[in-house]
Structures are given as structure tokens and as C-alpha cells.
Amino acid sequence: MQLFKNQIAAKFISIIVLSANCLLGQSDNLPENIEKENILRFGYSNSNGIMDQNYKTTRFLAIDNLYNLNKWTSSKTIYELNHLPVNITTLNFNSIDLLPIEYHNNYRVNNNESDYRFGNDQTIFIDTKPIQEKFTILFNGYLGSQTGDPLTNIFVDTTNTLQNINKIPLSGTLSISNRNEKIGYRVTGGYYGSFSTGGENDIIIASINHYYFGKLNKQILFSGETFYNFDGGEVLDLRMQFMSYYGWDISPFTTSFIHFENLFHRVQLSLKNLFENLSISFKKDGALGEINEGEGILPSQFEQSEYSLYGRWNSVVNSSSALQIKGDINYYKWNNIFNDDEDGTTQNYFLQENEFLNYLLSGTYSSNITNSVSGLLNIQFQVQNSYEMLSARIEFKKLLREDISIKLALSSHSNAPNVSELYGSYKRSASVSESQDKRMFSIKGNSQLAYMRSNKISIELAHHSQNDQLQITLQPFAESIQNSVEQKTLNSVRLSSTGEILRDAHYTNVDRDLICGTYFFINTRVTGQLYFTMETQGLLKGDSEFLPTLKNNLQLNFQSLKTGTISASWYYRSKTHWEEYSVQSANDYYNNSGFDGLLPEASIVNLFYKLTLKPFYVFKSLQLKIVFENIFNATQKYIPIGNSINRAFIFEVVGEI
Amino acid sequence: MKNCTLFVTLFLSVVITTNLFSQEIEWRKLKFGLNISYFLPESEVKEFWGSTLEVGGELQYGLSEQLFLGSGIHFSYFKSKKEESIPNFYHISIPLEIKALFFIESKIKLFTAGGIQNNTYIFVGDAAERLDDNNIESEFGVFITVGVRFTLWDIEGVEIYTKYQTVFTSPNSTEFINIGTRFFF
């Protein structure tokens, strides 16, 4: 009966959207190319496609794990924000949501390998869009709600304690910019709010801290940038960016709910085109993190700072060859602010306070060997967090026809443990059952970790028709990971009072089985304004049971000049097993059944509607977006201990004045 | 969720306004109306709350002779059958619907409509105290309406309808039925 109701609901929604789509609209819209909607914060669709391992325990704070096959507790994805990497992570959150960027209007996210720069398979590039040569006001606002509020059911069923369903209160950003040939500026401010925890874990959250229970998660964004073009072609570029976080979530380090805060800032000064495409940049990144007090949790406050100097040199050797050199020097410092030695009322997040001096030297040579064959070689030497590491990548690409190419890529990439994995510490005391005294659970870093190395080979066969009617990519690959940095569970229990799973764990190195897989992508115009996109990834995953054997994303887009874009997508992910969260029945004080650590398969259908108006009164453009996410209200979880993310409605307005 | 109600109101206004102004402005296609209906809770809800009246304002834009886009805001007050333990609540709904007319050559037309609706509940009374500050909550639902439409005196559109709505509550969805009339001027 419930399924029938859901189907009825979905049909109505479809009818409404389709009808509105056919009827609304105007006649002077500009044609658009097919695009992947970039609503990262909504989780509707990721701009990077299904190749991401987007782990998240709530609707927000997705842990981006790009191309590589790491566990969510140790994501090795690297963000390059305006060409400079972000090395600081708080509580091992490797999430775009914690970066000081306004991606609705002013930033673009790109991990397309064809835009290969100094990065590797694990790098996501985030760049500001150019400032327009006119006074411009850009804004966006959104609001939504996950369905499933109990409302009258609280009183109909007195055992019902659900109260804290995901909600997305009014959030938005505003930016003002202008420029001329010599000078320009852009100022951006924003606020994001969410009730992110969902009702599933209300009892757990309320038991940790009743004061913060039900409090809104909040983020405040501020950034300013300016540049000056010198007569000789040099560009001086200054940016200051800030992003805060205040709220509940399960962090990848603590792997249990905490209420925490984070203040991240970046100051970046760049001098570009000093001579022959040489650019020099200075940046200071800083993050102040705090775990707030809870039942059995002592508060901790800690900070990380980084001062870096970067050199980038792009040299055209000749008409068919180019050389890119980069060198980095980086001073990294971390320390606790609270000190648990004072009176035992706080805890240290870092077991050791120290500093690192890091270096990196990288060279990339690319060349057109013949008219149809090109090659690329990248070698990188790095001293990071006291680890000396060498990485390399080599690529050959041959055009079989004008529209068909084959590319062979071999890479060996090394990655050092970060300071949380080396020196992090989190302690929590709890009574596992009413009859037992409190005991301590701890997550600890490991200063003896070796650095990780991943070796990968891939062959990519690509077809891209010249009229953009058809794009096909087929990419078989194999990857081995040595010394994978992972949390190893020593002991896990489920508490009798709340059902919360707590673990004793520490970071360690693990050699994993070879992983082989195939990625397939097709994007084609079916007919007229109807486009079809499919991404599929199949894996022979060996002992990496936390990876899905199959991920699939199908999308139909109908684009019209008059009526905007309507999309329907189906996402499928096969079930996975997370052994580290399994609980033996003897340690399950909640219902003695044990927990198998299984993450069930996900089969999610989404609908999306976007209407673009150009121009609309004072607006140069105005976009209205409606997202119907998970319309059949299927079970959707990203890790076994996280919340279910259910059917949601989200409305967004994006505009330019 | 007060913000949600506000935003949905704004959003629906923007959608309708956008539709109006993105094309040639035809004010004659915009109709205002009044609504009064008998509001019946279904499923388990009717065990604890009785039926009530719902009143509100309507906004309707004619997309063609047969198709209309509509919205509005409706108010009602549900009185509890057990006030000592079950609170009374105000119900505010904001629908967005698409409506199709049939037999348009006839004086009496049939119509059906479907849409999405934001429902806000404001629990009041002593029994609502257990909710502390969370006595205002909102949830979306979808609905279907069928009815007849005719002209009466100078009133261009008089509608008699019945509407079935399911609200996406948890753990079980809740259902409501409206039987009422609307007048468009």
C-alpha cells in the first residue's frame, strides 16, 4: 500500500512538472548545452559524476573521494582552490562543503582529465570564474525539506519520538563585482543552514548533548578578491576567504556523532606572468576546530596553520611541446588550544604538537610525438609530513580517427598520512549497558604509519562526434594500493540505551587486493531536445568490500528554449559491507542481535526542473530550479551508521542583476 | 519551518509571476477567488481530531482555455477530541496546482487538478507544551482534485470539488479530504 501511495505521489509530481514544463516559459531564452547540474550541497547530482565515492552520514558534508579507492575515514582527494592545494582538513573531513567557495555563481568545479594540469587522478580543481567587465550582482537562495515529519503522528503514536527531520532553511549567497582592464574586485557573503541530522539518530544526539540537540547547523561564508593588471602583463591577485561550520555530524575521524565547529580561512597573494609565464603565490591557510562538550565527551579545541610559497612556470618548448614546472615550500603547524593537563575538563585532539617543513618539485612534459600521437610525462618529488615520496605518471594518446581516440595511462602516486591520521585522538566514555560502569572508547592516530602508494593502469577509448551528438567513453582500469591508510577497529559495541555504535580504533596501514574495473559513459541526443546520459562503473573489488560492485547513473534531459530543462535520473549502487562497523552479538547491548555492517543497495529516482529567463525585468538572468529528490522515498544511506536520506523537495532561485 | 512557509509562498509567487511576465502580460487571465470547504482528516488522524472548515484565497492564471495554474493560501483549525493530551492545531496550506477543464463547450465543465502542497501545523494548547519551541512544523504533500465548474450570476467560475491529499509524514503518511466550493472573480 505504501509503495502504491509512493507511486501515486511520484506520478502526480511528474505530471505537475511535465505540465508546468510544457506551459511555463518565454521565447527569448538562449540555447544551452547539456550540463550536469551542479547542486553539490543538495546531493541531487554531483558535477563529478558517479566516479566519486561521495560518503556522507547526513545530507551535507559529503566526503569526496575521487577516483581513488580509499575508505571514507581517510579520503585522499586533493582540492586545488584557485590553483593552490588545500592541505588542511578538520577531523578528516575532506568535503567541498567546508571550503570557502560560492559555487552557485562564482566557482566552477572540474576534475576532467582533459584539463590535466599539475594534479593527478585524486585532484579536484576549483577555480573562480572571471569577473565580468560591468557592475554585477549575483545571488542565489534555496530552501527545502526532506519529507517525513511526524506532525500529528507524535500524538497518534505516543511511542513516536521522531522530531528532527532534515530541513533546509532559507540559505543563500550574494556577490558584488566589477572590473575594468586594470583593476577589479568581487565580494561575496553567504549563509547556509540545515537540520542535517535527520530523525533516525535523534535519540543518540539528544543523549550526547540536549542543549545542541535540535539546533540548526550553520555556515557563514565570506570572501573578497581583487586584482591589478600591470602594463607589462603581470597580474597581482589578492584573495581572502572564510568559511565557518557549526553543527552536528559524524566526522570521518571520530566515526560517531559530535557537535563541532570549524573556522577555515585562506589569504592568497599571487603575482602572475612575472616573466615567461612564471607565477609566484603566497598563501596562508588556517583552521580552528572545536569539538563541543557532550555526555562522555570532553571538549577539545585545536588549530592548524599553513604558510606556503608556490612557483609555477609554464614553458612552451616548441610548437608541439610544453613543459610545466612547479615548486612548493610549505610550513605546516598544528597544536591544541585546550590542554587536558590543566584540570581534566578538556581533551587534546592532537597527541603531539609539532610542525613540518614540506617541499614539492614537479615537472610535466607534454608533446605531440606525431600528428596523431601525443604523450605526457609527469614526475613529482615531495617531502610531506616528513615522508620523502616520488610519484610519476605517463600517458600516450593516439587518434584512431578524427573523432575516436585511445589513451594509455600509467601512474604511481604516493600520499602521506595527514596530521589527524598521525597524531589525532578522540576519547568518549559511555555505559554500554545499565548494569555496567562507564568505559572509555578511543580513536587514535598512528605516528608510525607508512605513506600510501597507488599504482594504476587504464586504457581509455573515447568517441566524441564533432557535432556533439554523441560522446562515448570506455575505460577499463586496474589499481593496486599499498599501505592504504585506514582505521582498524579493535573493538565495537552497540550501546543499550541508544543503539549507538562506538568503536576503539586506530589508524594503520593495510595492503589491499588488486582492484579492476570498467567505467562506461555515454551522452547522446536521442531526438530533438531529448538527451540521454549514462555512467556505469563495475568493479572486481577483491577484499575491498566497502566498494560497490556496480554503480550506475541514468539521466534523461529534455531541454527547450521556451520551457527550460527537465531531468529525470536513476541512480543505482549495489550493496556494500563495512566490516569495521559490524558488532558481534555478544557486544550488542541494544538488542543482542549484532550488526552486520551491511549497507543495502540504493535505487534512487530524482526529478529536476530548471527554467532560465534571460532577461527578466531588472535581472540579466534568472533561474528557477525545483528538485524532487528520491521521489519513491527509497532507503538511501551512504555509510552504515549514517542517516537515511529520504524524499526531499528543494527550491532554488539563482539570478544576476 | 516558518521560513519554509515563507519561502514556499515567495517561491510560488515567483513561479507564477515568472510565468506571467516571461510572456506577454495578459492580466485578464489572472483570477482571484475565495475558497470554503469541509476538511476531513482520514486515517488515524480522524480518531483524535474532528472535521473542520477551511477558508482561504485563491489565485489562478489561465494558460489556455483548458489549462490553469493555481495557488492560494488556506486556513483551518482542528479541534482535538482529547484536549488534555492531544493539542489543537492551526493548519495553513499553500498549494501549487495545474488544472485541466473538460467539456469546455458545455456550460457545466468537469475539471481535474493535481499538485504539490505545503502544509504547516501550529500546535496550540496545554497539550502542545511537550513540543517546547517545536510547535510549528511543515510538511509537503501531493493532492488530486476533481469537480465541476460553472458560471453563476456574475461569478465567472464557480467550482464544487472534492480533493484528496496525502501528506508525507512519518512513519505513516496522513490523508485529508476536502469537499468544498471555490469562487473566481
Interface residues (C-beta under 8 A of the other chain):
Chain A: Q2 K5 I8 A9 F12 I13 I15 I16 S19 A20 L23 L24 G25 Q26 S27 G141 L143 S145 T147 G148 D149 P150 L151 T152 N153 I154 F155 V156 D157 N160 L162 Q163 I165 K167 P169 L170 G199 G214 L611 L613 F616 Y617 L622 L624 N633 R647 F649 F651 V653
Chain B: M1 N3 C4 L6 F7 V8 F11 V14 V15 T18 N19 F21 S22 Q23 E44 V45 E47 F48 W49 L63 S64 L67 L69 S85 I86 P87 F89 L96 E97 I98 G114 G115 I116 N119 Y121 A127 L131 N134 E137 S138 E139 F140 V142 F143 I144 T166 V167 F168 T169 S170 P171 N172 S173 T174
